Amino acid sequence: MDNELPPSSKTPGIEVIGSFQRGTDTLPFQKLAPEQARERALRSIVPNDRFADQKVIVGGEVYRLHAAITCAQSKYFDSNFEVIRRENGLGSPFPVRVIAKGIFDRVLAWMYFGKGATVGDSILRLTHLVLAASFLKIPPLLLQVFTVVSSPEYSSKYLENRKTAIVFLNNAYIHIEKESHPECWDILDGLCVRIIEGVPAETLADLPILRRESEWHPPAAALWQAWKREGRSGSLPGTG
């Protein structure tokens, strides 16, 4: 641990495994047990007028996504269920490094961002969705995110009609990559989401974000090829 944390920042029963600076404050990285992570995720998906246009549709039920779990500059997720994260308001103006490992055993989201966080709220909203679905152990489903990108200059080029979809389907990936969008280079380099079974093939065929494997970002394609070579149906190579 870089700095000794003040007693008030230590939560009984939660192991503190690191710290980060926010202004003059030293705040903890906490290792959460699965039930604690689930409880916090549940609290983060509540009706909230501010985020009323950002909906998660699960089996016909609509959840409004409240921005409580922030993962600016997330490095990776794997299947070991160790969660290191912080809670912060959306659109933090300062760089934040949060590592979330092993959201749960069937869903793996692999993403990495650049150093900036000031234009990251659109990416954070997408990250919230992945986190929420994973923590809550939602069954096979199609998640739709509306108004993922809040800035019109981003959405007009990057996400058609200011919306996109993440599909969870076994043994497949969706790769979302920048288009003619140089402003996002420091924020978004690549995003791959391993998806689980349950979405009809005809639904997948209608999604414009499904790309040919040859068009994937090189690290994503390499990871996918290695996984297929090993013939694994669980975690990706090197993740558990």
C-alpha positions, 0 to 999 in steps of 0.5 A: 500500500502506497500510503497509510489509510485513515481509520475512517476509510477502513470498512470492517470486514472488507480487506483493503489491498491498496490506495489511490489519491484524490486531491489531498485524500488517500482512498482505499482499493477494497477487495470485495466478497462476491455478496458484497459486490452484488449488493453494491451493484444492486444499489447502483441500479435504481430509478434515477431521473438524471439517468432516465434515458439510459435503460437496461432492458432485461427480460422485458424489465427496464432498469435505469442505470445509476452511475455509482460504479465508475471504472475510468481507465479499467485495465481488464476483467478476468474470472478470478472474482477479485474486485478492486474498484472505487465508487465515484460520480460520472465524468470525473475530471481527473485520471482514475485507475481502477482494476476490476478482475473476475466479474463472474465466471460466465462473463468476461469483459476485456477492455483497456483505456488510455490515460485521460478520463475527462471525456470518458463518461460515454465509456463509463456508461458502457462499463457500468452496463457490463459491471451491472450485468456481471455482478447481478449474474443476469441470465442470457439476454440482450442488453440495449444501451440508449444514449451511451455517448452523451456528446453529439459530436461523438455519437454522430460519428461513433454510435449510430443514432446514439445507441448501441447494443452489447450481445451476450452469446457463448463463444463469441465476441463483439468488438467495438472500436473507434470509427472516424473518431480521433478524439477517443484515442486516449480513452478507447483503444479496444473493447471486447465482451465475451458473450454468453448463450441465449440470443437468437441468431436472427437478432445477431444478424441485425446488429451493425456492431458485429464485425468480421473477425478480420476487422477486429482490433489486433489484440482482440483478434489474437486473444480470440484466436488463442482461445479457439486454439486451446478449445476452451469454453471458459476463461480466456487464455491467461485469465483463470 
